[in-house]
Amino acid sequence: MLVLGHQNADPDAVCSMAAVAELYRLVNERGSISLVCDDVSRLAAQVLETFLPGTMISRTIDGNHELVVIVDTNNRFQLGEALQSFRSDPSRTILIDHHEPSPEANEIAGHLIVKSNKSSTCEIVIDVFDDFGLSFSKTTASLLLAGILFDTRRFFYTTTDTLSTAIRLVKAGADYQACVDALVTKPDRSERIARLKAAARSEMYLLDGWLVVTSRVSAFEASACRALIDLGADVAIVGGTPSKDVVRISSRSTNEFYQRTHVNLGTDVMERLGELIGGVGGGHPNAAGANGKKSCDRALTRSVELVREAIGKGKAPVKELEP
């Protein structure tokens, strides 16, 4: 079996991959398993080292696989440059994801387990264990809890179902404190510099009373977005060009902004930006992104227009604020 995760795989993706691997071993103890993604985030690597030290995640796909499981993504582009050309038989491919549905999902997988109402892919994997009537180990319980903690920002964005699931994992043996500790890391110097540059380069817009901030960095776009939200933005959109012909746009919004405006960054903004930058976009109401190959500056300009259109159906005034 081949298990694929998205590029720069975060803890939710990596923990889901590891849990799917355990599930497969329970069903077919003689089967071979390959975990593959373009790269793994530093935080995700730290979580794996805490609970499954020595786990190998490859960047290349070797051999043929009778079963392919794609987790925490719903299109090829998000697999990253090294893997997006990979093709598998849809009839032997399962996609497990919690993002807003993508039209491409049906093209790459014949079996979809997509639940956009879930806070994390890890929660969906738990449902799959239940469907098989199987129990997960204490180690996997910790991994699943770590993935949930990461994607909910330690339950900042959560539901009663998610909280109930977390309690269930703790009762199953998950080490809550170890999960929290595994998700704590001090940003290295380059990430801190990117955050500061994002603040220094920020452009601010007032849209119907909401403060929307855009900026551009060369890397750490998601981290820069979170920093701008912490500084006071209601919506933060940051573009990055980590290498030639690679454009990444990341966005975040406060829960208050979404609750009061119902602007979904995934469907209202990033999906529509994907085509502009020669790629794809999507995500969640409060956290979304797009990956492509061109037009970073145009995308940032257009993102403000899309947010404006989504607030009050294009009637919200746009005013650039003084630095």
C-alpha positions as protocol buffer text, in pm:
chain_id: "A"
residue {
  index: 1
  type: MET
  ca { x: 0 y: 0 z: 0 }
}
residue {
  index: 2
  type: LEU
  ca { x: 112 y: 353 z: -81 }
}
residue {
  index: 3
  type: VAL
  ca { x: 5 y: 638 z: 149 }
}
residue {
  index: 4
  type: LEU
  ca { x: 49 y: 990 z: 7 }
}
residue {
  index: 5
  type: GLY
  ca { x: 38 y: 1323 z: 189 }
}
residue {
  index: 6
  type: HIS
  ca { x: 53 y: 1681 z: 67 }
}
residue {
  index: 7
  type: GLN
  ca { x: 373 y: 1882 z: 26 }
}
residue {
  index: 8
  type: ASN
  ca { x: 524 y: 2025 z: 343 }
}
residue {
  index: 9
  type: ALA
  ca { x: 305 y: 1776 z: 530 }
}
residue {
  index: 10
  type: ASP
  ca { x: 178 y: 1913 z: 860 }
}
residue {
  index: 11
  type: PRO
  ca { x: 105 y: 1709 z: 1176 }
}
residue {
  index: 12
  type: ASP
  ca { x: -254 y: 1633 z: 1069 }
}
residue {
  index: 13
  type: ALA
  ca { x: -133 y: 1486 z: 739 }
}
residue {
  index: 14
  type: VAL
  ca { x: 162 y: 1294 z: 883 }
}
residue {
  index: 15
  type: CYS
  ca { x: -33 y: 1158 z: 1180 }
}
residue {
  index: 16
  type: SER
  ca { x: -315 y: 1051 z: 948 }
}
residue {
  index: 17
  type: MET
  ca { x: -63 y: 873 z: 726 }
}
residue {
  index: 18
  type: ALA
  ca { x: 83 y: 684 z: 1021 }
}
residue {
  index: 19
  type: ALA
  ca { x: -263 y: 589 z: 1149 }
}
residue {
  index: 20
  type: VAL
  ca { x: -369 y: 462 z: 805 }
}
residue {
  index: 21
  type: ALA
  ca { x: -53 y: 251 z: 799 }
}
residue {
  index: 22
  type: GLU
  ca { x: -149 y: 90 z: 1132 }
}
residue {
  index: 23
  type: LEU
  ca { x: -502 y: 28 z: 1007 }
}
residue {
  index: 24
  type: TYR
  ca { x: -366 y: -149 z: 699 }
}
residue {
  index: 25
  type: ARG
  ca { x: -136 y: -368 z: 910 }
}
residue {
  index: 26
  type: LEU
  ca { x: -437 y: -476 z: 1116 }
}
residue {
  index: 27
  type: VAL
  ca { x: -627 y: -570 z: 801 }
}
residue {
  index: 28
  type: ASN
  ca { x: -333 y: -721 z: 612 }
}
residue {
  index: 29
  type: GLU
  ca { x: -40 y: -799 z: 839 }
}
residue {
  index: 30
  type: ARG
  ca { x: 170 y: -930 z: 549 }
}
residue {
  index: 31
  type: GLY
  ca { x: 123 y: -624 z: 332 }
}
residue {
  index: 32
  type: SER
  ca { x: 401 y: -375 z: 263 }
}
residue {
  index: 33
  type: ILE
  ca { x: 350 y: -4 z: 327 }
}
residue {
  index: 34
  type: SER
  ca { x: 520 y: 304 z: 181 }
}
residue {
  index: 35
  type: LEU
  ca { x: 468 y: 651 z: 328 }
}
residue {
  index: 36
  type: VAL
  ca { x: 548 y: 923 z: 76 }
}
residue {
  index: 37
  type: CYS
  ca { x: 520 y: 1303 z: 56 }
}
residue {
  index: 38
  type: ASP
  ca { x: 721 y: 1578 z: -108 }
}
residue {
  index: 39
  type: ASP
  ca { x: 849 y: 1702 z: 227 }
}
residue {
  index: 40
  type: VAL
  ca { x: 755 y: 1714 z: 594 }
}
residue {
  index: 41
  type: SER
  ca { x: 724 y: 2024 z: 809 }
}
residue {
  index: 42
  type: ARG
  ca { x: 965 y: 2065 z: 1098 }
}
residue {
  index: 43
  type: LEU
  ca { x: 679 y: 2040 z: 1346 }
}
residue {
  index: 44
  type: ALA
  ca { x: 540 y: 1724 z: 1187 }
}
residue {
  index: 45
  type: ALA
  ca { x: 886 y: 1566 z: 1198 }
}
residue {
  index: 46
  type: GLN
  ca { x: 906 y: 1655 z: 1566 }
}
residue {
  index: 47
  type: VAL
  ca { x: 571 y: 1485 z: 1635 }
}
residue {
  index: 48
  type: LEU
  ca { x: 682 y: 1170 z: 1453 }
}
residue {
  index: 49
  type: GLU
  ca { x: 1010 y: 1162 z: 1641 }
}
residue {
  index: 50
  type: THR
  ca { x: 818 y: 1187 z: 1968 }
}
residue {
  index: 51
  type: PHE
  ca { x: 579 y: 899 z: 1908 }
}
residue {
  index: 52
  type: LEU
  ca { x: 726 y: 693 z: 1622 }
}
residue {
  index: 53
  type: PRO
  ca { x: 1101 y: 754 z: 1615 }
}
residue {
  index: 54
  type: GLY
  ca { x: 1272 y: 620 z: 1306 }
}
residue {
  index: 55
  type: THR
  ca { x: 962 y: 636 z: 1087 }
}
residue {
  index: 56
  type: MET
  ca { x: 1066 y: 663 z: 723 }
}
residue {
  index: 57
  type: ILE
  ca { x: 876 y: 896 z: 491 }
}
residue {
  index: 58
  type: SER
  ca { x: 1013 y: 892 z: 139 }
}
residue {
  index: 59
  type: ARG
  ca { x: 1003 y: 1163 z: -128 }
}
residue {
  index: 60
  type: THR
  ca { x: 990 y: 913 z: -414 }
}
residue {
  index: 61
  type: ILE
  ca { x: 749 y: 638 z: -516 }
}
residue {
  index: 62
  type: ASP
  ca { x: 907 y: 301 z: -581 }
}
residue {
  index: 63
  type: GLY
  ca { x: 735 y: 9 z: -752 }
}
residue {
  index: 64
  type: ASN
  ca { x: 368 y: -60 z: -812 }
}
residue {
  index: 65
  type: HIS
  ca { x: 107 y: -60 z: -538 }
}
residue {
  index: 66
  type: GLU
  ca { x: -224 y: -243 z: -534 }
}
residue {
  index: 67
  type: LEU
  ca { x: -378 y: 21 z: -307 }
}
residue {
  index: 68
  type: VAL
  ca { x: -314 y: 397 z: -286 }
}
residue {
  index: 69
  type: VAL
  ca { x: -446 y: 616 z: -4 }
}
residue {
  index: 70
  type: ILE
  ca { x: -420 y: 996 z: -35 }
}
residue {
  index: 71
  type: VAL
  ca { x: -474 y: 1187 z: 288 }
}
residue {
  index: 72
  type: ASP
  ca { x: -539 y: 1552 z: 377 }
}
residue {
  index: 73
  type: THR
  ca { x: -544 y: 1676 z: 18 }
}
residue {
  index: 74
  type: ASN
  ca { x: -784 y: 1655 z: -274 }
}
residue {
  index: 75
  type: ASN
  ca { x: -583 y: 1741 z: -585 }
}
residue {
  index: 76
  type: ARG
  ca { x: -253 y: 1647 z: -746 }
}
residue {
  index: 77
  type: PHE
  ca { x: -105 y: 1995 z: -734 }
}
residue {
  index: 78
  type: GLN
  ca { x: -98 y: 1993 z: -357 }
}
residue {
  index: 79
  type: LEU
  ca { x: 116 y: 1680 z: -363 }
}
residue {
  index: 80
  type: GLY
  ca { x: 406 y: 1902 z: -464 }
}
residue {
  index: 81
  type: GLU
  ca { x: 636 y: 1921 z: -763 }
}
residue {
  index: 82
  type: ALA
  ca { x: 799 y: 1584 z: -697 }
}
residue {
  index: 83
  type: LEU
  ca { x: 473 y: 1388 z: -687 }
}
residue {
  index: 84
  type: GLN
  ca { x: 202 y: 1572 z: -880 }
}
residue {
  index: 85
  type: SER
  ca { x: 278 y: 1378 z: -1199 }
}
residue {
  index: 86
  type: PHE
  ca { x: 203 y: 1049 z: -1020 }
}
residue {
  index: 87
  type: ARG
  ca { x: -91 y: 858 z: -1161 }
}
residue {
  index: 88
  type: SER
  ca { x: -272 y: 565 z: -1003 }
}
residue {
  index: 89
  type: ASP
  ca { x: -573 y: 355 z: -1094 }
}
residue {
  index: 90
  type: PRO
  ca { x: -872 y: 546 z: -946 }
}
residue {
  index: 91
  type: SER
  ca { x: -1048 y: 217 z: -876 }
}
residue {
  index: 92
  type: ARG
  ca { x: -763 y: 131 z: -638 }
}
residue {
  index: 93
  type: THR
  ca { x: -724 y: 477 z: -489 }
}
residue {
  index: 94
  type: ILE
  ca { x: -889 y: 608 z: -171 }
}
residue {
  index: 95
  type: LEU
  ca { x: -893 y: 975 z: -78 }
}
residue {
  index: 96
  type: ILE
  ca { x: -942 y: 1077 z: 287 }
}
residue {
  index: 97
  type: ASP
  ca { x: -979 y: 1451 z: 340 }
}
residue {
  index: 98
  type: HIS
  ca { x: -1155 y: 1720 z: 542 }
}
residue {
  index: 99
  type: HIS
  ca { x: -1116 y: 2020 z: 310 }
}
residue {
  index: 100
  type: GLU
  ca { x: -1388 y: 2166 z: 92 }
}
residue {
  index: 101
  type: PRO
  ca { x: -1464 y: 1923 z: -194 }
}
residue {
  index: 102
  type: SER
  ca { x: -1253 y: 1959 z: -509 }
}
residue {
  index: 103
  type: PRO
  ca { x: -1376 y: 1871 z: -861 }
}
residue {
  index: 104
  type: GLU
  ca { x: -1044 y: 1695 z: -923 }
}
residue {
  index: 105
  type: ALA
  ca { x: -1096 y: 1454 z: -635 }
}
residue {
  index: 106
  type: ASN
  ca { x: -1316 y: 1227 z: -847 }
}
residue {
  index: 107
  type: GLU
  ca { x: -1046 y: 1215 z: -1115 }
}
residue {
  index: 108
  type: ILE
  ca { x: -769 y: 1091 z: -888 }
}
residue {
  index: 109
  type: ALA
  ca { x: -963 y: 858 z: -660 }
}
residue {
  index: 110
  type: GLY
  ca { x: -1257 y: 629 z: -714 }
}
residue {
  index: 111
  type: HIS
  ca { x: -1332 y: 605 z: -344 }
}
residue {
  index: 112
  type: LEU
  ca { x: -1380 y: 931 z: -153 }
}
residue {
  index: 113
  type: ILE
  ca { x: -1404 y: 972 z: 222 }
}
residue {
  index: 114
  type: VAL
  ca { x: -1444 y: 1349 z: 238 }
}
residue {
  index: 115
  type: LYS
  ca { x: -1601 y: 1518 z: 540 }
}
residue {
  index: 116
  type: SER
  ca { x: -1555 y: 1895 z: 531 }
}
residue {
  index: 117
  type: ASN
  ca { x: -1745 y: 1927 z: 859 }
}
residue {
  index: 118
  type: LYS
  ca { x: -1456 y: 1760 z: 1041 }
}
residue {
  index: 119
  type: SER
  ca { x: -1185 y: 1972 z: 1202 }
}
residue {
  index: 120
  type: SER
  ca { x: -906 y: 1741 z: 1087 }
}
residue {
  index: 121
  type: THR
  ca { x: -831 y: 1443 z: 868 }
}
residue {
  index: 122
  type: CYS
  ca { x: -729 y: 1251 z: 1181 }
}
residue {
  index: 123
  type: GLU
  ca { x: -1094 y: 1253 z: 1293 }
}
residue {
  index: 124
  type: ILE
  ca { x: -1200 y: 1093 z: 967 }
}
residue {
  index: 125
  type: VAL
  ca { x: -935 y: 824 z: 1003 }
}
residue {
  index: 126
  type: ILE
  ca { x: -1084 y: 741 z: 1344 }
}
residue {
  index: 127
  type: ASP
  ca { x: -1421 y: 694 z: 1172 }
}
residue {
  index: 128
  type: VAL
  ca { x: -1256 y: 451 z: 929 }
}
residue {
  index: 129
  type: PHE
  ca { x: -1116 y: 248 z: 1221 }
}
residue {
  index: 130
  type: ASP
  ca { x: -1471 y: 235 z: 1359 }
}
residue {
  index: 131
  type: ASP
  ca { x: -1612 y: 127 z: 1023 }
}
residue {
  index: 132
  type: PHE
  ca { x: -1376 y: -171 z: 1029 }
}
residue {
  index: 133
  type: GLY
  ca { x: -1454 y: -242 z: 1393 }
}
residue {
  index: 134
  type: LEU
  ca { x: -1086 y: -208 z: 1481 }
}
residue {
  index: 135
  type: SER
  ca { x: -906 y: -40 z: 1770 }
}
residue {
  index: 136
  type: PHE
  ca { x: -592 y: 171 z: 1744 }
}
residue {
  index: 137
  type: SER
  ca { x: -287 y: 144 z: 1966 }
}
residue {
  index: 138
  type: LYS
  ca { x: -198 y: 392 z: 2238 }
}
residue {
  index: 139
  type: THR
  ca { x: 77 y: 530 z: 2016 }
}
residue {
  index: 140
  type: THR
  ca { x: -163 y: 589 z: 1729 }
}
residue {
  index: 141
  type: ALA
  ca { x: -413 y: 744 z: 1972 }
}
residue {
  index: 142
  type: SER
  ca { x: -144 y: 998 z: 2063 }
}
residue {
  index: 143
  type: LEU
  ca { x: -65 y: 1064 z: 1698 }
}
residue {
  index: 144
  type: LEU
  ca { x: -431 y: 1119 z: 1615 }
}
residue {
  index: 145
  type: LEU
  ca { x: -473 y: 1354 z: 1910 }
}
residue {
  index: 146
  type: ALA
  ca { x: -163 y: 1550 z: 1807 }
}
residue {
  index: 147
  type: GLY
  ca { x: -304 y: 1592 z: 1456 }
}
residue {
  index: 148
  type: ILE
  ca { x: -635 y: 1716 z: 1596 }
}
residue {
  index: 149
  type: LEU
  ca { x: -462 y: 1956 z: 1835 }
}
residue {
  index: 150
  type: PHE
  ca { x: -261 y: 2101 z: 1548 }
}
residue {
  index: 151
  type: ASP
  ca { x: -546 y: 2154 z: 1304 }
}
residue {
  index: 152
  type: THR
  ca { x: -778 y: 2302 z: 1567 }
}
residue {
  index: 153
  type: ARG
  ca { x: -504 y: 2524 z: 1711 }
}
residue {
  index: 154
  type: ARG
  ca { x: -539 y: 2344 z: 2042 }
}
residue {
  index: 155
  type: PHE
  ca { x: -919 y: 2351 z: 2019 }
}
residue {
  index: 156
  type: PHE
  ca { x: -942 y: 2722 z: 1928 }
}
residue {
  index: 157
  type: TYR
  ca { x: -1147 y: 2614 z: 1624 }
}
residue {
  index: 158
  type: THR
  ca { x: -1349 y: 2315 z: 1736 }
}
residue {
  index: 159
  type: THR
  ca { x: -1686 y: 2148 z: 1779 }
}
residue {
  index: 160
  type: THR
  ca { x: -1841 y: 1939 z: 2052 }
}
residue {
  index: 161
  type: ASP
  ca { x: -1785 y: 1631 z: 1835 }
}
residue {
  index: 162
  type: THR
  ca { x: -1414 y: 1708 z: 1812 }
}
residue {
  index: 163
  type: LEU
  ca { x: -1388 y: 1756 z: 2187 }
}
residue {
  index: 164
  type: SER
  ca { x: -1569 y: 1427 z: 2243 }
}
residue {
  index: 165
  type: THR
  ca { x: -1326 y: 1256 z: 2005 }
}
residue {
  index: 166
  type: ALA
  ca { x: -1029 y: 1402 z: 2191 }
}
residue {
  index: 167
  type: ILE
  ca { x: -1163 y: 1271 z: 2521 }
}
residue {
  index: 168
  type: ARG
  ca { x: -1212 y: 931 z: 2362 }
}
residue {
  index: 169
  type: LEU
  ca { x: -847 y: 930 z: 2247 }
}
residue {
  index: 170
  type: VAL
  ca { x: -722 y: 1018 z: 2594 }
}
residue {
  index: 171
  type: LYS
  ca { x: -929 y: 734 z: 2738 }
}
residue {
  index: 172
  type: ALA
  ca { x: -777 y: 506 z: 2472 }
}
residue {
  index: 173
  type: GLY
  ca { x: -428 y: 587 z: 2599 }
}
residue {
  index: 174
  type: ALA
  ca { x: -325 y: 908 z: 2420 }
}
residue {
  index: 175
  type: ASP
  ca { x: -71 y: 1107 z: 2619 }
}
residue {
  index: 176
  type: TYR
  ca { x: -223 y: 1456 z: 2610 }
}
residue {
  index: 177
  type: GLN
  ca { x: 72 y: 1634 z: 2766 }
}
residue {
  index: 178
  type: ALA
  ca { x: 317 y: 1463 z: 2533 }
}
residue {
  index: 179
  type: CYS
  ca { x: 101 y: 1571 z: 2237 }
}
residue {
  index: 180
  type: VAL
  ca { x: 103 y: 1932 z: 2354 }
}
residue {
  index: 181
  type: ASP
  ca { x: 479 y: 1925 z: 2414 }
}
residue {
  index: 182
  type: ALA
  ca { x: 542 y: 1772 z: 2070 }
}
residue {
  index: 183
  type: LEU
  ca { x: 360 y: 2063 z: 1909 }
}
residue {
  index: 184
  type: VAL
  ca { x: 569 y: 2329 z: 2082 }
}
residue {
  index: 185
  type: THR
  ca { x: 867 y: 2461 z: 1892 }
}
residue {
  index: 186
  type: LYS
  ca { x: 1043 y: 2793 z: 1881 }
}
residue {
  index: 187
  type: PRO
  ca { x: 1051 y: 2934 z: 1528 }
}
residue {
  index: 188
  type: ASP
  ca { x: 1403 y: 2935 z: 1393 }
}
residue {
  index: 189
  type: ARG
  ca { x: 1570 y: 3259 z: 1292 }
}
residue {
  index: 190
  type: SER
  ca { x: 1463 y: 3244 z: 927 }
}
residue {
  index: 191
  type: GLU
  ca { x: 1097 y: 3200 z: 1023 }
}
residue {
  index: 192
  type: ARG
  ca { x: 1111 y: 3488 z: 1269 }
}
residue {
  index: 193
  type: ILE
  ca { x: 1272 y: 3707 z: 1004 }
}
residue {
  index: 194
  type: ALA
  ca { x: 994 y: 3614 z: 760 }
}
residue {
  index: 195
  type: ARG
  ca { x: 732 y: 3717 z: 1016 }
}
residue {
  index: 196
  type: LEU
  ca { x: 902 y: 4052 z: 1074 }
}
residue {
  index: 197
  type: LYS
  ca { x: 939 y: 4114 z: 699 }
}
residue {
  index: 198
  type: ALA
  ca { x: 571 y: 4033 z: 649 }
}
residue {
  index: 199
  type: ALA
  ca { x: 480 y: 4297 z: 905 }
}
residue {
  index: 200
  type: ALA
  ca { x: 717 y: 4554 z: 753 }
}
residue {
  index: 201
  type: ARG
  ca { x: 587 y: 4496 z: 399 }
}
residue {
  index: 202
  type: SER
  ca { x: 221 y: 4478 z: 489 }
}
residue {
  index: 203
  type: GLU
  ca { x: -49 y: 4666 z: 302 }
}
residue {
  index: 204
  type: MET
  ca { x: -368 y: 4732 z: 494 }
}
residue {
  index: 205
  type: TYR
  ca { x: -723 y: 4769 z: 368 }
}
residue {
  index: 206
  type: LEU
  ca { x: -1042 y: 4855 z: 549 }
}
residue {
  index: 207
  type: LEU
  ca { x: -1329 y: 4653 z: 406 }
}
residue {
  index: 208
  type: ASP
  ca { x: -1664 y: 4735 z: 560 }
}
residue {
  index: 209
  type: GLY
  ca { x: -1499 y: 4781 z: 898 }
}
residue {
  index: 210
  type: TRP
  ca { x: -1274 y: 4473 z: 874 }
}
residue {
  index: 211
  type: LEU
  ca { x: -895 y: 4506 z: 861 }
}
residue {
  index: 212
  type: VAL
  ca { x: -751 y: 4302 z: 575 }
}
residue {
  index: 213
  type: VAL
  ca { x: -373 y: 4283 z: 551 }
}
residue {
  index: 214
  type: THR
  ca { x: -163 y: 4150 z: 265 }
}
residue {
  index: 215
  type: SER
  ca { x: 211 y: 4097 z: 246 }
}
residue {
  index: 216
  type: ARG
  ca { x: 481 y: 3908 z: 61 }
}
residue {
  index: 217
  type: VAL
  ca { x: 771 y: 3695 z: 181 }
}
residue {
  index: 218
  type: SER
  ca { x: 996 y: 3430 z: 27 }
}
residue {
  index: 219
  type: ALA
  ca { x: 894 y: 3152 z: 268 }
}
residue {
  index: 220
  type: PHE
  ca { x: 689 y: 3074 z: 581 }
}
residue {
  index: 221
  type: GLU
  ca { x: 371 y: 3225 z: 439 }
}
residue {
  index: 222
  type: ALA
  ca { x: 138 y: 3049 z: 684 }
}
residue {
  index: 223
  type: SER
  ca { x: 348 y: 3152 z: 982 }
}
residue {
  index: 224
  type: ALA
  ca { x: 353 y: 3510 z: 855 }
}
residue {
  index: 225
  type: CYS
  ca { x: -28 y: 3502 z: 827 }
}
residue {
  index: 226
  type: ARG
  ca { x: -62 y: 3388 z: 1186 }
}
residue {
  index: 227
  type: ALA
  ca { x: 174 y: 3664 z: 1298 }
}
residue {
  index: 228
  type: LEU
  ca { x: -33 y: 3930 z: 1118 }
}
residue {
  index: 229
  type: ILE
  ca { x: -350 y: 3796 z: 1280 }
}
residue {
  index: 230
  type: ASP
  ca { x: -179 y: 3816 z: 1619 }
}
residue {
  index: 231
  type: LEU
  ca { x: -85 y: 4177 z: 1540 }
}
residue {
  index: 232
  type: GLY
  ca { x: -449 y: 4269 z: 1485 }
}
residue {
  index: 233
  type: ALA
  ca { x: -556 y: 4180 z: 1130 }
}
residue {
  index: 234
  type: ASP
  ca { x: -903 y: 4032 z: 1078 }
}
residue {
  index: 235
  type: VAL
  ca { x: -784 y: 3871 z: 756 }
}
residue {
  index: 236
  type: ALA
  ca { x: -421 y: 3808 z: 658 }
}
residue {
  index: 237
  type: ILE
  ca { x: -313 y: 3704 z: 309 }
}
residue {
  index: 238
  type: VAL
  ca { x: 55 y: 3643 z: 238 }
}
residue {
  index: 239
  type: GLY
  ca { x: 219 y: 3550 z: -89 }
}
residue {
  index: 240
  type: GLY
  ca { x: 546 y: 3364 z: -119 }
}
residue {
  index: 241
  type: THR
  ca { x: 787 y: 3269 z: -397 }
}
residue {
  index: 242
  type: PRO
  ca { x: 1021 y: 3012 z: -240 }
}
residue {
  index: 243
  type: SER
  ca { x: 1178 y: 2929 z: -577 }
}
residue {
  index: 244
  type: LYS
  ca { x: 1152 y: 3007 z: -945 }
}
residue {
  index: 245
  type: ASP
  ca { x: 811 y: 2923 z: -1095 }
}
residue {
  index: 246
  type: VAL
  ca { x: 666 y: 2845 z: -752 }
}
residue {
  index: 247
  type: VAL
  ca { x: 401 y: 3071 z: -599 }
}
residue {
  index: 248
  type: ARG
  ca { x: 224 y: 3006 z: -271 }
}
residue {
  index: 249
  type: ILE
  ca { x: -58 y: 3211 z: -123 }
}
residue {
  index: 250
  type: SER
  ca { x: -164 y: 3155 z: 236 }
}
residue {
  index: 251
  type: SER
  ca { x: -457 y: 3312 z: 420 }
}
residue {
  index: 252
  type: ARG
  ca { x: -600 y: 3322 z: 770 }
}
residue {
  index: 253
  type: SER
  ca { x: -894 y: 3498 z: 932 }
}
residue {
  index: 254
  type: THR
  ca { x: -1027 y: 3538 z: 1283 }
}
residue {
  index: 255
  type: ASN
  ca { x: -1320 y: 3331 z: 1397 }
}
residue {
  index: 256
  type: GLU
  ca { x: -1518 y: 3650 z: 1457 }
}
residue {
  index: 257
  type: PHE
  ca { x: -1466 y: 3756 z: 1095 }
}
residue {
  index: 258
  type: TYR
  ca { x: -1603 y: 3426 z: 962 }
}
residue {
  index: 259
  type: GLN
  ca { x: -1892 y: 3409 z: 1207 }
}
residue {
  index: 260
  type: ARG
  ca { x: -2012 y: 3759 z: 1122 }
}
residue {
  index: 261
  type: THR
  ca { x: -1941 y: 3773 z: 747 }
}
residue {
  index: 262
  type: HIS
  ca { x: -1960 y: 3404 z: 647 }
}
residue {
  index: 263
  type: VAL
  ca { x: -1668 y: 3468 z: 411 }
}
residue {
  index: 264
  type: ASN
  ca { x: -1506 y: 3129 z: 345 }
}
residue {
  index: 265
  type: LEU
  ca { x: -1139 y: 3180 z: 255 }
}
residue {
  index: 266
  type: GLY
  ca { x: -1128 y: 2836 z: 94 }
}
residue {
  index: 267
  type: THR
  ca { x: -1421 y: 2859 z: -146 }
}
residue {
  index: 268
  type: ASP
  ca { x: -1465 y: 3238 z: -178 }
}
residue {
  index: 269
  type: VAL
  ca { x: -1100 y: 3334 z: -221 }
}
residue {
  index: 270
  type: MET
  ca { x: -836 y: 3064 z: -263 }
}
residue {
  index: 271
  type: GLU
  ca { x: -1021 y: 2835 z: -502 }
}
residue {
  index: 272
  type: ARG
  ca { x: -1068 y: 3131 z: -734 }
}
residue {
  index: 273
  type: LEU
  ca { x: -707 y: 3242 z: -697 }
}
residue {
  index: 274
  type: GLY
  ca { x: -577 y: 2900 z: -796 }
}
residue {
  index: 275
  type: GLU
  ca { x: -648 y: 2950 z: -1165 }
}
residue {
  index: 276
  type: LEU
  ca { x: -496 y: 3299 z: -1163 }
}
residue {
  index: 277
  type: ILE
  ca { x: -161 y: 3167 z: -1041 }
}
residue {
  index: 278
  type: GLY
  ca { x: -163 y: 2864 z: -1269 }
}
residue {
  index: 279
  type: GLY
  ca { x: -247 y: 2610 z: -1002 }
}
residue {
  index: 280
  type: VAL
  ca { x: -515 y: 2521 z: -750 }
}
residue {
  index: 281
  type: GLY
  ca { x: -645 y: 2656 z: -423 }
}
residue {
  index: 282
  type: GLY
  ca { x: -878 y: 2567 z: -140 }
}
residue {
  index: 283
  type: GLY
  ca { x: -893 y: 2498 z: 231 }
}
residue {
  index: 284
  type: HIS
  ca { x: -1109 y: 2592 z: 526 }
}
residue {
  index: 285
  type: PRO
  ca { x: -1321 y: 2896 z: 613 }
}
residue {
  index: 286
  type: ASN
  ca { x: -1051 y: 3040 z: 842 }
}
residue {
  index: 287
  type: ALA
  ca { x: -737 y: 2894 z: 685 }
}
residue {
  index: 288
  type: ALA
  ca { x: -677 y: 2836 z: 316 }
}
residue {
  index: 289
  type: GLY
  ca { x: -412 y: 2853 z: 49 }
}
residue {
  index: 290
  type: ALA
  ca { x: -330 y: 2831 z: -318 }
}
residue {
  index: 291
  type: ASN
  ca { x: -28 y: 2692 z: -499 }
}
residue {
  index: 292
  type: GLY
  ca { x: 75 y: 2786 z: -851 }
}
residue {
  index: 293
  type: LYS
  ca { x: 351 y: 2909 z: -1076 }
}
residue {
  index: 294
  type: LYS
  ca { x: 292 y: 3278 z: -1156 }
}
residue {
  index: 295
  type: SER
  ca { x: 140 y: 3618 z: -1073 }
}
residue {
  index: 296
  type: CYS
  ca { x: 201 y: 3645 z: -698 }
}
residue {
  index: 297
  type: ASP
  ca { x: 147 y: 4023 z: -692 }
}
residue {
  index: 298
  type: ARG
  ca { x: -168 y: 3999 z: -906 }
}
residue {
  index: 299
  type: ALA
  ca { x: -298 y: 3727 z: -679 }
}
residue {
  index: 300
  type: LEU
  ca { x: -256 y: 3941 z: -368 }
}
residue {
  index: 301
  type: THR
  ca { x: -438 y: 4231 z: -535 }
}
residue {
  index: 302
  type: ARG
  ca { x: -714 y: 4001 z: -654 }
}
residue {
  index: 303
  type: SER
  ca { x: -747 y: 3839 z: -312 }
}
residue {
  index: 304
  type: VAL
  ca { x: -848 y: 4172 z: -159 }
}
residue {
  index: 305
  type: GLU
  ca { x: -1106 y: 4218 z: -434 }
}
residue {
  index: 306
  type: LEU
  ca { x: -1246 y: 3871 z: -368 }
}
residue {
  index: 307
  type: VAL
  ca { x: -1275 y: 3934 z: 5 }
}
residue {
  index: 308
  type: ARG
  ca { x: -1447 y: 4264 z: -69 }
}
residue {
  index: 309
  type: GLU
  ca { x: -1692 y: 4095 z: -307 }
}
residue {
  index: 310
  type: ALA
  ca { x: -1769 y: 3827 z: -53 }
}
residue {
  index: 311
  type: ILE
  ca { x: -1846 y: 4087 z: 215 }
}
residue {
  index: 312
  type: GLY
  ca { x: -2177 y: 4243 z: 126 }
}
residue {
  index: 313
  type: LYS
  ca { x: -2165 y: 4109 z: -231 }
}
residue {
  index: 314
  type: GLY
  ca { x: -1920 y: 4362 z: -366 }
}
residue {
  index: 315
  type: LYS
  ca { x: -2060 y: 4667 z: -187 }
}
residue {
  index: 316
  type: ALA
  ca { x: -1797 y: 4700 z: 84 }
}
residue {
  index: 317
  type: PRO
  ca { x: -1570 y: 5004 z: 38 }
}
residue {
  index: 318
  type: VAL
  ca { x: -1196 y: 4948 z: 9 }
}
residue {
  index: 319
  type: LYS
  ca { x: -964 y: 5197 z: 170 }
}
residue {
  index: 320
  type: GLU
  ca { x: -589 y: 5154 z: 191 }
}
residue {
  index: 321
  type: LEU
  ca { x: -461 y: 5268 z: 528 }
}
residue {
  index: 322
  type: GLU
  ca { x: -151 y: 5471 z: 598 }
}
residue {
  index: 323
  type: PRO
  ca { x: 148 y: 5268 z: 726 }
}
